[in-house]
């Protein structure tokens, strides 16, 4: 059942809110913040921006979308679904264009909400969603192979398309950094095996801690985040958009694409939240919240955001009961930003690539795809 209203879920959640409910929300927020920290950094890098931008997005968009959203339990922030279009937009048109395009996208989402589009998005066939996410996953695997193998592109080359990236990768295979590859393999091994040891402690956090310590102690010659990006513990500040760019057609094509991606991913995350929590979402309120959240994010240093499936699932499974959990998660990430950000620059790039490899592999849904193929063969 979908209640197609504009009412933010927090208005219902605050009725009868107790200390036990708060403690459940707080516990979930701490766990999800630990998960969101490396993912926000990794997905920001995959999007062509720096670690700070990833945290700004998780903080600003995460807080606002939880506050205004149409689901009790959803975590929003940087996602793999948006990384490709963001990276492409920045490479082709620049960051200023992305900012204005996101404002356009947010406005479209708000209009979608008031036009009651949310109920129709919930009916998108699962086959389309699975194929869509598999395509994004492939792009992540191709794009992150360079850092995983420690490949260096001469003259600062930055290929855009997947085919171009594959060609450039093999043309520069002779620059492979064996230390980066070994650190990447170590990180990947931890990411795959550690969940079998403990499901309570995020494998991504353990992978980052161990690989960073190994590189630091051994003084290995591998590329780290601070070799490529400026790291700051400064809080978000307002950045004025260059509204003159509204005259350029690219702003609208990028904006429409971003709006559609956010809408589909957000409603999909809502459906996951409904299934796990036994609740039902307000689709139109969610679209409006996603619109305001992404607009605020780019105005305060971030990138577009949407509902994050893995982080939403983790929030529910760790005791979240209300949107307060998502808001607390954003507050915790803010505290990490101003207190621990200086250590982020020490993380090896091949470790970030390994983390994104795992994100991509989870997006492929191999069993679901093979099931569809088998069903298709039976019908023919």
LINCOR-V815337 format. One record per run of one state. SS is the DSSP state (H for helix, E for strand, L for the rest). FROM is the first residue (numbers start at 0). TO is the last residue. If there is no record, write none. Layout:
SS/FROM/TO ; SS/FROM/TO
//
This chain:
L/0/8 ; H/9/12 ; L/13/17 ; H/18/45 ; L/46/49 ; H/50/67 ; L/68/74 ; E/75/76 ; L/77/78 ; H/79/92 ; L/93/93 ; H/94/113 ; L/114/116 ; H/117/120 ; L/121/124 ; H/125/148 ; L/149/152 ; H/153/155 ; L/156/160 ; H/161/170 ; L/171/171 ; H/172/174 ; L/175/176 ; H/177/196 ; L/197/201 ; H/202/217 ; L/218/222 ; E/223/223 ; H/224/227 ; L/228/241 ; H/242/246 ; L/247/247 ; H/248/276 ; L/277/281 ; H/282/298 ; L/299/304 ; E/305/306 ; L/307/307 ; H/308/316 ; L/317/322 ; H/323/345 ; L/346/346 ; E/347/347 ; H/348/363 ; L/364/364 ; H/365/378 ; L/379/379
//
